[in-house]
Amino acid sequence: MEIDAPKPEQQFTGEQLFLAADAGHSSVFTALTRDQLALALSLRNDDGRSLLHVAASSAQPEILSILADADQSTSVINSKDEEGWAPIHSVSSIGNMQILEILLNKGADVNLKNDAGRTALHYAASKGWSKVAETLVAHGAMIDLKDKLGTTPLHRAASTGKSEVCELLIEEGAEIDPVDKSGQTPLMAAVICQNKEVALLLIRHGADVGIEDKEGYTVLGRASDDFRPALIDAAKAMIEG
């Protein structure tokens, strides 16, 4: 349903503004005065999300730009919802480069953590958005930051089989064998999730097959019977040079 632009005496409710932000009705926001925009920026829905959150996660760049231009600080850009998600987390998860660039140009914090301890790079890595990940790194994203489970972006990319992002992170200097709170490395994550291409890639980059997790299993111990021979061959090839 199209929402008409406000007349001078017309006031929109918070619910109407959130609906407009989600649906992409930019005329609603272009017609607001500066004072009305300032008030709109302070609104939060039941999940603690701002209009910027909604515009970002709904991929509405025009509305996001209007709202971001009305905020002279970075407080709204980096504001968090009830789960600690800022707009940059949502955008990095959905992989929208246009909106990511707007947020970065307005001062979005690339290393901001949500309540799970994850940064935007964790989400870009797990979804396989290599261009988003590259852009975040170029803007200072810390490659080896760990979330509350101790997993790095490389863990996340390895567990979801995103080989291109794994390659990118390694080329940018990511630690190859960080361990999470269960003692598992990205290679173990790839093996457990049956991501053969990523596992072999990690071994070619020097991942250690002999590290034991907290249950005493190595990579080979975690591997399925049909997966293990390929891992052994790859490890031997690395040793033999």
Secondary structure, 3 states (H helix, E strand, C coil): CCCCCCCCCCCCCHHHHHHHHHHCCHHHHHCCCHHHHHHHHCCCCCCCCCHHHHHHHCCCHHHHHHHHHCCCCCCCCCCCCCCCCCHHHHHHHHCCHHHHHHHHHCCCCCCCCCCCCCCHHHHHHHHCCHHHHHHHHHCCCCCCCCCCCCCCHHHHHHHCCCHHHHHHHHHCCCCCCCCCCCCCCHHHHHHHCCCHHHHHHHHHCCCCCCCCCCCCCCHHHHCCCCCHHHHHHHHHHHHHC
